[in-house]
């Protein structure tokens, strides 16, 4: 049994109670293993960075340069080094080898910009379906569903109509 299967089985027992909002998943994960708690990282839109704007970004992970050489789907493992080098394996038993590519020189510490400046709005139809679910969800969680940003006619609207 793989470690992820064990984690999934443990968490599944704790998701049997009602889950009304995303925060309920977090609470249940924290309760799943009190002696050795899972390390939970809650992410929001500020977690995602735009690496397209990084000047020394690599252009391709393809290990081969010709049609008969290996392609990206042949890669089995990738290792990123602190010095900017990228290593790869084509077979799990192979040793790591350098990824052949032209890389632009890093001219200092570059911090990628945020990918999103605000939460991503959901489609109006999805927002309406979630509003209908409020009939079976505890009133404590209605504010969460009311404040979901929705996109209507290419305009972002925050919350209730």
MODELLER restraints for C-alpha pairs under 7 A, 6 or more apart:
rsr = mdl.restraints
at = mdl.atoms
rsr.add(forms.Gaussian(group=physical.xy_distance, feature=features.Distance(at['CA:10:A'], at['CA:32:A']), mean=6.61, stdev=0.5))
rsr.add(forms.Gaussian(group=physical.xy_distance, feature=features.Distance(at['CA:11:A'], at['CA:29:A']), mean=6.32, stdev=0.5))
rsr.add(forms.Gaussian(group=physical.xy_distance, feature=features.Distance(at['CA:11:A'], at['CA:32:A']), mean=6.03, stdev=0.5))
rsr.add(forms.Gaussian(group=physical.xy_distance, feature=features.Distance(at['CA:14:A'], at['CA:28:A']), mean=5.79, stdev=0.5))
rsr.add(forms.Gaussian(group=physical.xy_distance, feature=features.Distance(at['CA:14:A'], at['CA:32:A']), mean=6.24, stdev=0.5))
rsr.add(forms.Gaussian(group=physical.xy_distance, feature=features.Distance(at['CA:15:A'], at['CA:28:A']), mean=6.76, stdev=0.5))
rsr.add(forms.Gaussian(group=physical.xy_distance, feature=features.Distance(at['CA:19:A'], at['CA:25:A']), mean=6.76, stdev=0.5))
rsr.add(forms.Gaussian(group=physical.xy_distance, feature=features.Distance(at['CA:20:A'], at['CA:137:A']), mean=6.03, stdev=0.5))
rsr.add(forms.Gaussian(group=physical.xy_distance, feature=features.Distance(at['CA:20:A'], at['CA:141:A']), mean=6.71, stdev=0.5))
rsr.add(forms.Gaussian(group=physical.xy_distance, feature=features.Distance(at['CA:21:A'], at['CA:141:A']), mean=6.76, stdev=0.5))
rsr.add(forms.Gaussian(group=physical.xy_distance, feature=features.Distance(at['CA:30:A'], at['CA:37:A']), mean=6.24, stdev=0.5))
rsr.add(forms.Gaussian(group=physical.xy_distance, feature=features.Distance(at['CA:30:A'], at['CA:38:A']), mean=6.60, stdev=0.5))
rsr.add(forms.Gaussian(group=physical.xy_distance, feature=features.Distance(at['CA:45:A'], at['CA:116:A']), mean=6.05, stdev=0.5))
rsr.add(forms.Gaussian(group=physical.xy_distance, feature=features.Distance(at['CA:45:A'], at['CA:118:A']), mean=6.63, stdev=0.5))
rsr.add(forms.Gaussian(group=physical.xy_distance, feature=features.Distance(at['CA:45:A'], at['CA:119:A']), mean=5.60, stdev=0.5))
rsr.add(forms.Gaussian(group=physical.xy_distance, feature=features.Distance(at['CA:46:A'], at['CA:114:A']), mean=6.38, stdev=0.5))
rsr.add(forms.Gaussian(group=physical.xy_distance, feature=features.Distance(at['CA:46:A'], at['CA:116:A']), mean=6.81, stdev=0.5))
rsr.add(forms.Gaussian(group=physical.xy_distance, feature=features.Distance(at['CA:48:A'], at['CA:114:A']), mean=6.19, stdev=0.5))
rsr.add(forms.Gaussian(group=physical.xy_distance, feature=features.Distance(at['CA:48:A'], at['CA:115:A']), mean=5.54, stdev=0.5))
rsr.add(forms.Gaussian(group=physical.xy_distance, feature=features.Distance(at['CA:49:A'], at['CA:112:A']), mean=5.88, stdev=0.5))
rsr.add(forms.Gaussian(group=physical.xy_distance, feature=features.Distance(at['CA:49:A'], at['CA:113:A']), mean=5.71, stdev=0.5))
rsr.add(forms.Gaussian(group=physical.xy_distance, feature=features.Distance(at['CA:49:A'], at['CA:114:A']), mean=4.49, stdev=0.5))
rsr.add(forms.Gaussian(group=physical.xy_distance, feature=features.Distance(at['CA:49:A'], at['CA:115:A']), mean=4.62, stdev=0.5))
rsr.add(forms.Gaussian(group=physical.xy_distance, feature=features.Distance(at['CA:50:A'], at['CA:112:A']), mean=5.80, stdev=0.5))
rsr.add(forms.Gaussian(group=physical.xy_distance, feature=features.Distance(at['CA:50:A'], at['CA:113:A']), mean=5.51, stdev=0.5))
rsr.add(forms.Gaussian(group=physical.xy_distance, feature=features.Distance(at['CA:50:A'], at['CA:114:A']), mean=5.70, stdev=0.5))
rsr.add(forms.Gaussian(group=physical.xy_distance, feature=features.Distance(at['CA:50:A'], at['CA:115:A']), mean=4.46, stdev=0.5))
rsr.add(forms.Gaussian(group=physical.xy_distance, feature=features.Distance(at['CA:51:A'], at['CA:112:A']), mean=5.84, stdev=0.5))
rsr.add(forms.Gaussian(group=physical.xy_distance, feature=features.Distance(at['CA:53:A'], at['CA:112:A']), mean=6.78, stdev=0.5))
rsr.add(forms.Gaussian(group=physical.xy_distance, feature=features.Distance(at['CA:54:A'], at['CA:112:A']), mean=6.07, stdev=0.5))
rsr.add(forms.Gaussian(group=physical.xy_distance, feature=features.Distance(at['CA:56:A'], at['CA:103:A']), mean=6.51, stdev=0.5))
rsr.add(forms.Gaussian(group=physical.xy_distance, feature=features.Distance(at['CA:56:A'], at['CA:104:A']), mean=4.94, stdev=0.5))
rsr.add(forms.Gaussian(group=physical.xy_distance, feature=features.Distance(at['CA:56:A'], at['CA:105:A']), mean=6.40, stdev=0.5))
rsr.add(forms.Gaussian(group=physical.xy_distance, feature=features.Distance(at['CA:56:A'], at['CA:106:A']), mean=6.01, stdev=0.5))
rsr.add(forms.Gaussian(group=physical.xy_distance, feature=features.Distance(at['CA:58:A'], at['CA:103:A']), mean=6.33, stdev=0.5))
rsr.add(forms.Gaussian(group=physical.xy_distance, feature=features.Distance(at['CA:61:A'], at['CA:72:A']), mean=6.06, stdev=0.5))
rsr.add(forms.Gaussian(group=physical.xy_distance, feature=features.Distance(at['CA:62:A'], at['CA:71:A']), mean=5.12, stdev=0.5))
rsr.add(forms.Gaussian(group=physical.xy_distance, feature=features.Distance(at['CA:62:A'], at['CA:72:A']), mean=4.80, stdev=0.5))
rsr.add(forms.Gaussian(group=physical.xy_distance, feature=features.Distance(at['CA:63:A'], at['CA:70:A']), mean=5.98, stdev=0.5))
rsr.add(forms.Gaussian(group=physical.xy_distance, feature=features.Distance(at['CA:63:A'], at['CA:71:A']), mean=6.10, stdev=0.5))
rsr.add(forms.Gaussian(group=physical.xy_distance, feature=features.Distance(at['CA:63:A'], at['CA:72:A']), mean=6.76, stdev=0.5))
rsr.add(forms.Gaussian(group=physical.xy_distance, feature=features.Distance(at['CA:63:A'], at['CA:99:A']), mean=5.77, stdev=0.5))
rsr.add(forms.Gaussian(group=physical.xy_distance, feature=features.Distance(at['CA:63:A'], at['CA:100:A']), mean=6.19, stdev=0.5))
rsr.add(forms.Gaussian(group=physical.xy_distance, feature=features.Distance(at['CA:64:A'], at['CA:70:A']), mean=4.95, stdev=0.5))
rsr.add(forms.Gaussian(group=physical.xy_distance, feature=features.Distance(at['CA:64:A'], at['CA:71:A']), mean=6.12, stdev=0.5))
rsr.add(forms.Gaussian(group=physical.xy_distance, feature=features.Distance(at['CA:74:A'], at['CA:90:A']), mean=5.85, stdev=0.5))
rsr.add(forms.Gaussian(group=physical.xy_distance, feature=features.Distance(at['CA:75:A'], at['CA:88:A']), mean=6.76, stdev=0.5))
rsr.add(forms.Gaussian(group=physical.xy_distance, feature=features.Distance(at['CA:75:A'], at['CA:89:A']), mean=5.90, stdev=0.5))
rsr.add(forms.Gaussian(group=physical.xy_distance, feature=features.Distance(at['CA:75:A'], at['CA:90:A']), mean=4.64, stdev=0.5))
rsr.add(forms.Gaussian(group=physical.xy_distance, feature=features.Distance(at['CA:76:A'], at['CA:89:A']), mean=5.59, stdev=0.5))
rsr.add(forms.Gaussian(group=physical.xy_distance, feature=features.Distance(at['CA:76:A'], at['CA:90:A']), mean=5.22, stdev=0.5))
rsr.add(forms.Gaussian(group=physical.xy_distance, feature=features.Distance(at['CA:76:A'], at['CA:91:A']), mean=5.82, stdev=0.5))
rsr.add(forms.Gaussian(group=physical.xy_distance, feature=features.Distance(at['CA:76:A'], at['CA:92:A']), mean=6.29, stdev=0.5))
rsr.add(forms.Gaussian(group=physical.xy_distance, feature=features.Distance(at['CA:77:A'], at['CA:88:A']), mean=5.50, stdev=0.5))
rsr.add(forms.Gaussian(group=physical.xy_distance, feature=features.Distance(at['CA:77:A'], at['CA:89:A']), mean=5.10, stdev=0.5))
rsr.add(forms.Gaussian(group=physical.xy_distance, feature=features.Distance(at['CA:78:A'], at['CA:87:A']), mean=5.74, stdev=0.5))
rsr.add(forms.Gaussian(group=physical.xy_distance, feature=features.Distance(at['CA:78:A'], at['CA:88:A']), mean=4.44, stdev=0.5))
rsr.add(forms.Gaussian(group=physical.xy_distance, feature=features.Distance(at['CA:78:A'], at['CA:89:A']), mean=6.63, stdev=0.5))
rsr.add(forms.Gaussian(group=physical.xy_distance, feature=features.Distance(at['CA:79:A'], at['CA:86:A']), mean=5.84, stdev=0.5))
rsr.add(forms.Gaussian(group=physical.xy_distance, feature=features.Distance(at['CA:79:A'], at['CA:87:A']), mean=5.03, stdev=0.5))
rsr.add(forms.Gaussian(group=physical.xy_distance, feature=features.Distance(at['CA:79:A'], at['CA:88:A']), mean=6.18, stdev=0.5))
rsr.add(forms.Gaussian(group=physical.xy_distance, feature=features.Distance(at['CA:80:A'], at['CA:86:A']), mean=4.78, stdev=0.5))
rsr.add(forms.Gaussian(group=physical.xy_distance, feature=features.Distance(at['CA:80:A'], at['CA:87:A']), mean=6.44, stdev=0.5))
rsr.add(forms.Gaussian(group=physical.xy_distance, feature=features.Distance(at['CA:86:A'], at['CA:98:A']), mean=6.03, stdev=0.5))
rsr.add(forms.Gaussian(group=physical.xy_distance, feature=features.Distance(at['CA:86:A'], at['CA:99:A']), mean=5.67, stdev=0.5))
rsr.add(forms.Gaussian(group=physical.xy_distance, feature=features.Distance(at['CA:87:A'], at['CA:96:A']), mean=5.64, stdev=0.5))
rsr.add(forms.Gaussian(group=physical.xy_distance, feature=features.Distance(at['CA:87:A'], at['CA:97:A']), mean=5.19, stdev=0.5))
rsr.add(forms.Gaussian(group=physical.xy_distance, feature=features.Distance(at['CA:87:A'], at['CA:98:A']), mean=4.48, stdev=0.5))
rsr.add(forms.Gaussian(group=physical.xy_distance, feature=features.Distance(at['CA:87:A'], at['CA:99:A']), mean=5.44, stdev=0.5))
rsr.add(forms.Gaussian(group=physical.xy_distance, feature=features.Distance(at['CA:88:A'], at['CA:96:A']), mean=5.24, stdev=0.5))
rsr.add(forms.Gaussian(group=physical.xy_distance, feature=features.Distance(at['CA:88:A'], at['CA:97:A']), mean=5.49, stdev=0.5))
rsr.add(forms.Gaussian(group=physical.xy_distance, feature=features.Distance(at['CA:88:A'], at['CA:98:A']), mean=6.43, stdev=0.5))
rsr.add(forms.Gaussian(group=physical.xy_distance, feature=features.Distance(at['CA:88:A'], at['CA:99:A']), mean=6.29, stdev=0.5))
rsr.add(forms.Gaussian(group=physical.xy_distance, feature=features.Distance(at['CA:89:A'], at['CA:95:A']), mean=6.55, stdev=0.5))
rsr.add(forms.Gaussian(group=physical.xy_distance, feature=features.Distance(at['CA:89:A'], at['CA:96:A']), mean=5.17, stdev=0.5))
rsr.add(forms.Gaussian(group=physical.xy_distance, feature=features.Distance(at['CA:89:A'], at['CA:97:A']), mean=6.54, stdev=0.5))
rsr.add(forms.Gaussian(group=physical.xy_distance, feature=features.Distance(at['CA:121:A'], at['CA:149:A']), mean=4.67, stdev=0.5))
rsr.add(forms.Gaussian(group=physical.xy_distance, feature=features.Distance(at['CA:121:A'], at['CA:150:A']), mean=4.53, stdev=0.5))
rsr.add(forms.Gaussian(group=physical.xy_distance, feature=features.Distance(at['CA:121:A'], at['CA:151:A']), mean=5.42, stdev=0.5))
rsr.add(forms.Gaussian(group=physical.xy_distance, feature=features.Distance(at['CA:121:A'], at['CA:156:A']), mean=6.50, stdev=0.5))
rsr.add(forms.Gaussian(group=physical.xy_distance, feature=features.Distance(at['CA:122:A'], at['CA:149:A']), mean=6.40, stdev=0.5))
rsr.add(forms.Gaussian(group=physical.xy_distance, feature=features.Distance(at['CA:122:A'], at['CA:150:A']), mean=4.67, stdev=0.5))
rsr.add(forms.Gaussian(group=physical.xy_distance, feature=features.Distance(at['CA:122:A'], at['CA:151:A']), mean=5.75, stdev=0.5))
rsr.add(forms.Gaussian(group=physical.xy_distance, feature=features.Distance(at['CA:123:A'], at['CA:150:A']), mean=5.75, stdev=0.5))
rsr.add(forms.Gaussian(group=physical.xy_distance, feature=features.Distance(at['CA:123:A'], at['CA:151:A']), mean=5.23, stdev=0.5))
rsr.add(forms.Gaussian(group=physical.xy_distance, feature=features.Distance(at['CA:123:A'], at['CA:152:A']), mean=6.92, stdev=0.5))
rsr.add(forms.Gaussian(group=physical.xy_distance, feature=features.Distance(at['CA:124:A'], at['CA:150:A']), mean=5.73, stdev=0.5))
rsr.add(forms.Gaussian(group=physical.xy_distance, feature=features.Distance(at['CA:124:A'], at['CA:151:A']), mean=5.83, stdev=0.5))
rsr.add(forms.Gaussian(group=physical.xy_distance, feature=features.Distance(at['CA:124:A'], at['CA:152:A']), mean=5.79, stdev=0.5))
rsr.add(forms.Gaussian(group=physical.xy_distance, feature=features.Distance(at['CA:127:A'], at['CA:150:A']), mean=6.48, stdev=0.5))
rsr.add(forms.Gaussian(group=physical.xy_distance, feature=features.Distance(at['CA:130:A'], at['CA:145:A']), mean=6.85, stdev=0.5))
rsr.add(forms.Gaussian(group=physical.xy_distance, feature=features.Distance(at['CA:131:A'], at['CA:145:A']), mean=6.67, stdev=0.5))
rsr.add(forms.Gaussian(group=physical.xy_distance, feature=features.Distance(at['CA:134:A'], at['CA:142:A']), mean=6.31, stdev=0.5))
rsr.add(forms.Gaussian(group=physical.xy_distance, feature=features.Distance(at['CA:146:A'], at['CA:159:A']), mean=4.99, stdev=0.5))
rsr.add(forms.Gaussian(group=physical.xy_distance, feature=features.Distance(at['CA:146:A'], at['CA:160:A']), mean=5.31, stdev=0.5))
rsr.add(forms.Gaussian(group=physical.xy_distance, feature=features.Distance(at['CA:147:A'], at['CA:158:A']), mean=6.11, stdev=0.5))
rsr.add(forms.Gaussian(group=physical.xy_distance, feature=features.Distance(at['CA:147:A'], at['CA:159:A']), mean=3.87, stdev=0.5))
rsr.add(forms.Gaussian(group=physical.xy_distance, feature=features.Distance(at['CA:147:A'], at['CA:160:A']), mean=6.58, stdev=0.5))
rsr.add(forms.Gaussian(group=physical.xy_distance, feature=features.Distance(at['CA:148:A'], at['CA:158:A']), mean=6.47, stdev=0.5))
rsr.add(forms.Gaussian(group=physical.xy_distance, feature=features.Distance(at['CA:148:A'], at['CA:159:A']), mean=5.39, stdev=0.5))
rsr.add(forms.Gaussian(group=physical.xy_distance, feature=features.Distance(at['CA:149:A'], at['CA:156:A']), mean=6.77, stdev=0.5))
rsr.add(forms.Gaussian(group=physical.xy_distance, feature=features.Distance(at['CA:149:A'], at['CA:157:A']), mean=5.73, stdev=0.5))
rsr.add(forms.Gaussian(group=physical.xy_distance, feature=features.Distance(at['CA:149:A'], at['CA:158:A']), mean=4.41, stdev=0.5))
rsr.add(forms.Gaussian(group=physical.xy_distance, feature=features.Distance(at['CA:149:A'], at['CA:159:A']), mean=5.62, stdev=0.5))
rsr.add(forms.Gaussian(group=physical.xy_distance, feature=features.Distance(at['CA:150:A'], at['CA:156:A']), mean=5.79, stdev=0.5))
rsr.add(forms.Gaussian(group=physical.xy_distance, feature=features.Distance(at['CA:150:A'], at['CA:157:A']), mean=5.36, stdev=0.5))
rsr.add(forms.Gaussian(group=physical.xy_distance, feature=features.Distance(at['CA:150:A'], at['CA:158:A']), mean=6.35, stdev=0.5))
rsr.add(forms.Gaussian(group=physical.xy_distance, feature=features.Distance(at['CA:151:A'], at['CA:157:A']), mean=6.09, stdev=0.5))
